[in-house]
Amino acid sequence: IMFNFFIHEVPAMSQASAVVINTWDELDAPLLDAMSKLLPPIYTAGPLHLTARNNVPEESPVSGVGSNLWKEQDAPLRWLDGRPPRSVVHVNFGSTTVMSKEHMLEFAWGLANTGYAFLWNVRPDLVKGDVKAALLPEFYAATEGRSMLSTWCPQQEVLEHEAVGVFLTHSGWNSSLEGICGGVPMVCWPFFAEQQ
């Protein structure tokens, strides 16, 4: 669906009167310069998630509108509160990535074998097939007391939490911006689209 959307919409950009991109000049100067030679005037308006958070009053009807496709859970923030500074790996592969059971197991055992605490967002549809069947009881036993699996969490707040020391991400645009703005080092494992 996304591929077909881009195939049809990207060529239309050259016909627009302007293009607005969720980035900022200092981050993407060379890319913006190259794009400006091919497209109408380009305006940067990012990072939008911080602009919205810092400029929309809490009482506004749009204050609760976010870019997530999933319901956020607060339990991960409470779990992080009990962790030492910079001691947790936050893992999130975005809202649309789907991986094989084999990939899931490699990530799971890689995390388990690091010995570090980790907070992993595991959506119900992250794995082709049954996500619960992908993770074996041995994995849960090996990571007991130092892991939390959540279906979704308020990622920007998680990345700004003092307990988070590194972010394992699919490098989707929103996650990349949130990681940069959160000041957290990122380990990137791209899956598709702009991530590659």
N, C-alpha and C positions, 0 to 999 in steps of 0.2 A: 504494500500500500504506500509506504513512504517513498520507495524507489519511484513508483509511478507518479506520485505527487511531484517529486523533484524533476523528473523527466519533462513534465508539462509546465511547471512553474518557473524553473530557473531561466529558460530562454525568455520568458515574459519580463524578467527583471530589466532587460535592456529597453523595454518600452515604457517603464515607469518614469514618473517625473522625479522620483528620488528613492533611495534605498536606506532603510534604517536598520542598523545591526546592533545586536546585544553584545557590545564589546567596548573598549575604550582605546583611544588613539595610541597611548604609550604601549599597550600590550600588542597591538597588531599593526603597527605603522607600516612595515614593508608590504604586508598583504593588502592593507587598505590602499596604499599607493598603487599597487598593481591593479587592483580592482577598479580604482578611479579612472584608469585608462580605458576600461571596457564598459563601464556602467554610468548611469546618470549620477548626479551628486549623491555622495554617501555620507550619512550622518551616524555617528556612534551615540548610543544611548545606554551604556551599560556601566557597571553590571546592574541589570534591572532588578534582580532580587534584593540587592542592598538599597537601591533607590526606593523601591516600594516599601521595604521594611522601615526605612528611615524617614519617609515622607508621607506615609498614609496614616492618619490618626487611627488609634485602636477602635474608636467608636464608629468608624466609617463602615458602611455595608460591604466594601470591597477589601477590608483589612484581612479577612480570612481567606481571600482568594490567593492561591499559590500556583506553582507550576507542577505540582505533584499529581500523578494519576492514581496514587494510592493513599489510603487513610493512614495518617501518621500516628505513631504510638509514642507516649511519653516515657514509658518504662525504660527505654535505653538511656535517657538522660539521667534518670535516678540511678541506674546501674553505674554509669560513668562517674557519678558523684563519689562513689566509694573507691575509686581507683587513683593511684599516684599520678602525678603530672607526667605527661608524655609517655605513658606506659601501654597505651591501647592502640591496636591496629583497627581502623574503621574500614570495613569492606562493603562496597556497594557497586553493583554492576548496572545501575540505572533502572528505569521503569519499563523498558521494552526488550532488553537483551534476553535471549534464550540460549542456553548452553546444553551440551550433551551431559548425560549422567557421568561420563568419564571425565569431562572437564570439571564438573562439580566435585567429584571425588579427589582430583588432583589438587584443586584449591583447598578443599577441606583438610586433606592430610598435610599439605604444605603449611597451612595455618597451624594445625595441631603440632607439627614438628618444630615450629619456631620457638615454642615455649612461651611466646608472648600472649597476653590477654588480647581478645579481639571481640569486636561488635560487628556482626555480619547481617546485612539486610538480605534475607532469603525470601523473595516473593513466592507466592504459591505457583506461579507459572514460570519461574526462573529456569527450570529444567524441562527438557522434552520428556514427558511422562510424569511420574509421580515424584515430586521433590522430597517428600518424606521418606520414600523408599531409597532415595539416592544416598542419604546419610545413614550410616550404619551405627548400631548401638556402641560399637568400639570407639567411634569418633566422639560420641557424647561422653563416654567414660574417660577418654584421653584428654578432653578439654574441660572437664567439670571444674567449676570454680573460677575459670578464667575466660569463659566465653559466654556471649549472649547472642542468640539468633532472634531476629525481629523481622516481621514482614515489611515494615517501613518505619522510618523515624524522621524527625525534623533535621535534615542533613546539615543545613547551615549551622544550626545550634550545636549539633554534634561536632562538626569540624572546628568550631570556635571553643569547644570545651577543653579545659586545660589537661584533661586525662588523655586526649587523643594526640598521638605522636606521629602517625603516618596514615595515609589514605590509600588503600588499594582500590582503584577505580577503572572503569571501562573507558575513561577519558571522553565521555560525552560532553558536549559543550557546557551544559548547566553544571554538571559535576566539576568540570575543570575550573570554571569560574568560581564556584563555591570553595574549592580547594585553595585556589590562589588567594581569594579574599579571606579565607580562614587562616592563611599562613601556615598550612600544613604541607610537609613534603608528600609528594604523590608517587606511587608506583603504578604505572599505567599498563593496562592489558586491554587494548582495543578489540572490539568485536566487529563493528560495521560502520558504514556511513562516514561522518566527519571524524570519527575516532581513528581512522586509518589514514 
